[in-house]
Structure formats: structure tokens, C-alpha cells
Amino acid sequence: MVLFAIALMFLTTVILIVSLTYILSAQRNKEILALLEKGLDPKDYMTKTVYINTKKTGMFLIGIGLGFLVATLVDEYILTSIDNPGIYPAFIFPCAGMGLILYHKFFKKKNNEK
């Protein structure tokens, strides 16, 4: 039964990734065709926004990962006798916010100069 649940989770994850990739590529193709119909160059519009959003998302996810790591370490080594599930959001959300603050501190200045 456990093996079936693991296989089902793996299959669901693969289907999700494939379907999201297809939907995003189809949407991007529609946007490119709309820009070409208007007589605009798609290269001017597509590359800048995708790169900026990727950096912002990356910093946000790094903050979430660090928050989860710190929460796990505190839960395992410091608060060993207390069962407190609220410690995870207490570390994850501030660390994710710090990731976004660091993004604006380091990368926003470069974007305004261009």
C-alpha cells in the first residue's frame, strides 16, 4: 500500500510538471504571435521580464528553504521536549521576506540604472 502511494505521488508530480510546462509554453507562443501581429519584436518584451522574475522567485525560494532549515534545526536540537508545530511558519515567513528584501537591495538598483 505504501509503495502504491509513493508511485501515485511520483506520477502526480510528473503529470503536474509536464502539464504546467505545456501550458506555459502555449501561453508564451500566444503572446509571441500577438506581438508579431502588432508588428513588434518579441525579443524586446520577453527576455527582460522572464529574467527579472526568475531572480525574484529564486531569492524568495532560497529564503523559504533557509527558514525551513532553521526551523528544523531549532525544533530538533533546541526545543526537543516541546511539540510546537507553529515554529515552522514562525521561521519560514520572515526568512522568505528577508529573501525578497535582499532581492530589492541587490538587484533593484541595477534594474533602475539600465
N, C-alpha and C positions, 0 to 999 in steps of 0.2 A: 504494500500500500504506500509506503514511504517512497519507494522507487517511482511509482506512478505519479505521485505528487511532484517529485523533482523533475521528472520528464515533462509533466504538464506545465510547470513553471518555465522550464527552458524553452519549450515550444511556444508558449505565450510570449516570451521575451523576443524570440526570433521573429515571430509574426508581427509584433509591435514595431520592431526596428525596421523591418522590410516595408511595412505599410507607411510608416512615417517618412522614410526615405522617398518612397514613390510619391506621396502626397506633396512633399516639399519640392521635389524636382518638377512635378507637374505644375505647381504654382509658380515656380521660377520661370518655367518655359512660357506660361501665360503672360507673365509680367514682361518678359523679353519681347514677345510678339506684340504686346500692346505698345511698347516703346518704339519698336520698329515701324508700326503702323502710323505713329505720330511723327516719324522721321527723326527720332532722337537716337543717339548712340547708347546702347545698353551698358557699355563698359564704364561710362561716366557715372552711372547710377548704382550699379550692382556691387562693385568691388569694395567701395568705401564703407557702406553700411554693414555689410556682412563681416568685415574685418573688425570694425569697432564693436559690434555686438558680440563677437566671439571673445574678444578680450574681456569685456564686461562680464559675460557669463562665466568665463574661466576664473576670474577673480572671485566671483560670487560662490562658485562651487568649491574652490580652494578654501574659502572661509568656512563653508559648511563642513567640509572634511576635517579641517582643523578643530572646529567646535565639537564635532563628534568624537575626535581623538581625545581632546582634553576632557570631555565629559566621561568617556570610558575610563580614562586613567584615574580621574577623581573618584568615580564610582567603584573601581576595582581596588585601588590602593589607599585612598584616604577615608572614604565612607563605607568601610567594609561591613559594618554591622547594621547599617541603616538601609532599608529598601526604599529608595526615593526615585521614582521614575521621572519626576519633574526636573531632575538635574540635567537631562539631555536638552530640552528646549532652552533651559537657562544658559547653556553654553553655546548651542548651535546658532541661535538667532543673533546674539551680539557678535559672534565671530563672522557670520555672513555679512552683517552690517559693516564690520571693520574691513572686510574684503572689498565692499563697494566704496567705502571711504578711501581706501588705498588706491583703488582704480581711478577715482576722480582726482586724487592728489598727484599721481604719477602720469596718467595718460591724458587727462583733460587739458592740461596745459599744452601738451604737444598738439592736440587737435585744434585748439584756439589759435595757435601760431600759424597753422597752414592756411 
